[in-house]
Amino acid sequence: MNEVEEKKNRLNLEMRSLLSIIDMIDGKTGKYVNYVENSLNESEFLDLQIQLVSEAKNRMIDIFKD
């Protein structure tokens, strides 16, 4: 595995970990896609991470609005 793929895996894992913590806080359970090496081009990978961080942001807003 090359360095870039290792970093992609790490970023995806960290994002999914953050969402799992949010799951524990708000009691909702999501299904978060695990990144598979070389399965997405750069744009698709970034879209996936943007989707995950956007979900995390929106759920945190919902938690603190209540």
C-alpha positions as CSV (number, residue, x, y, z in Angstrom):
1,M,0.0,0.0,0.0
2,N,1.4,3.4,-0.9
3,E,1.4,6.4,1.4
4,V,-1.5,8.2,-0.2
5,E,-3.7,5.1,0.1
6,E,-2.7,4.7,3.8
7,K,-3.7,8.3,4.4
8,K,-7.0,7.8,2.6
9,N,-7.7,4.7,4.8
10,R,-6.8,6.7,7.9
11,L,-9.0,9.7,7.0
12,N,-12.0,7.4,6.3
13,L,-11.4,5.5,9.5
14,E,-11.3,8.7,11.6
15,M,-14.4,10.1,10.0
16,R,-16.3,6.8,10.6
17,S,-15.0,6.8,14.2
18,L,-16.3,10.3,14.7
19,L,-19.7,9.3,13.4
20,S,-19.8,6.3,15.6
21,I,-19.2,8.6,18.6
22,I,-22.1,10.8,17.4
23,D,-24.2,7.6,17.2
24,M,-23.5,7.0,20.9
25,I,-24.5,10.5,21.8
26,D,-27.8,10.8,19.7
27,G,-28.8,7.1,19.8
28,K,-29.0,6.9,16.0
29,T,-27.1,4.3,14.1
30,G,-25.7,4.9,10.7
31,K,-24.0,2.8,8.2
32,Y,-20.7,4.3,7.1
33,V,-18.8,3.0,4.1
34,N,-15.4,1.6,4.7
35,Y,-12.9,2.9,2.1
36,V,-11.4,0.0,0.0
37,E,-7.9,0.7,-1.4
38,N,-7.9,2.0,-5.0
39,S,-11.7,1.6,-5.2
40,L,-12.4,5.3,-5.9
41,N,-10.7,8.0,-7.9
42,E,-9.6,11.1,-6.1
43,S,-12.8,13.0,-6.8
44,E,-15.0,10.1,-5.6
45,F,-12.9,9.7,-2.5
46,L,-13.2,13.4,-1.6
47,D,-17.0,13.3,-2.3
48,L,-17.3,10.4,0.2
49,Q,-15.3,12.2,2.9
50,I,-17.3,15.4,2.3
51,Q,-20.5,13.4,2.7
52,L,-19.3,11.9,6.0
53,V,-18.1,15.2,7.4
54,S,-21.4,16.9,6.4
55,E,-23.4,14.2,8.1
56,A,-21.3,14.6,11.3
57,K,-21.7,18.4,11.2
58,N,-25.5,18.2,10.7
59,R,-25.9,15.6,13.4
60,M,-23.9,17.7,15.9
61,I,-26.0,20.7,15.1
62,D,-29.1,18.7,15.8
63,I,-27.7,17.5,19.1
64,F,-26.9,21.0,20.3
65,K,-30.1,22.5,19.0
66,D,-32.2,20.2,21.3
